[in-house]
Amino acid sequence: MRTVARRVIGGRVALDRAGVAAHTGAAYSTVNHWYRHRARFDFPEGFRRDGRDWFWLDDIDEFHAAHRTAKRAELTKVDRRGDPEDLIGSGTAARVLGYGSYRNLPDTLLDHPDRVEELPDGRVRRLWRRRTVWAVADARTGRQSTGRTPGATGARQPHPYADDARLRCAVELLAEAEAAGRDRRGLGVLLARQLGVTPRTAQRLLVAASDASADPPG
């Protein structure tokens, strides 16, 4: 287990890599990725001391604020027109979220429809209220919503991976593969090894990371 280190050096607070991970909520592997590609992410250069890399706390705060702003700007634009109580199908829900296909709908919606209708051929049709879809979109950015998230009967519940630091690692892994021109084969196994999770969990994290990507498949 890594020890979180924070020191005051010359009157300024400094963090080592584990400290950066704890302070930002990112996975340790994500911090390593930011550092390896610091020119691309504009991650602070830091300095070497006592065999460790250190970074000034105020530099990390500035970086992380800019990084989160950039990530939110990459998300698909949400269509907020219409009556929040309207019931809509999967195709319309995808358009509301800015996706090119209903196949990109997250499990958060698919697993918690507001209504299910059985069709004559035995298939089922899932329906959601617009406010439910908006709440899922809001959970991607941390924005407050007046609607409820799918499956919530009382207090508002976030997306299962909304505050999961492992999701950031999945996002960065996808971005690294895309930048290198590689396909996604084998990423689940790699992510599972990095995070120490099952391959199935890794695949779910990659799907959630893909849902939050800038360009929806189409």
C-alpha positions, 0 to 999 in steps of 0.5 A: 500500500502506497503512503500518501505524502504531503510536505511543506517545503519552503512554505509551500505544500508539495505532494508526491504521486500518491498524494496527487492521486489522493488529492484529485481522486484519480487512480495512481496509474492515471497520475503516472499516465498524466506524468508520462504524457505531461506535454499533452495534458499540461501536467506540472513538471514537478521536481525530484527530492528524496528519490520521489517526484514532487509537485506543488499543491497549487500547481496540481489544483490549477491543472486538475481544474483545467483538466476537469473543465476540458473533460466536461467540454468533451461530453456530448451536448444534451438536448434539454427541450421538451416536457420533463414528464414526457415518456420517450423510447431508446432512440429519442433518449439517445438523441437527447444524450447526443449519441448517434445510436440507441446502442450507446445508451448506458446501463444506468438507463437500460437497467432502470426504465420508468416504464416497460411495455410488452410488444405483440411479438413478445419483445419489450419496449423501455421508456424513460421520462425526459427528466430521468435521461437528463439526470443521467446526463447531469451525473456525467458532469457532476451538475445538479439536477432537479430530476431523479436518476434511473431506479431512484425512489427517493434521494437522487442516486449518481451513475454507478461509476460517476465518482469512481476514480477507476473510471478516469483510468479507463478514460485515459487508457482509451485516450492513449489507445486512440492517440496511438492509433490502436484498436480496443482489443486487449484493453479490458485485460490491461485495465484489469491488471492495472486496477486489480479488478475482474475482466468483467468489471474492467469491461464495464469501466471501459464501456462507461468511459466510452459513453463519456467520450467526446465523439459518439459512435455513429 
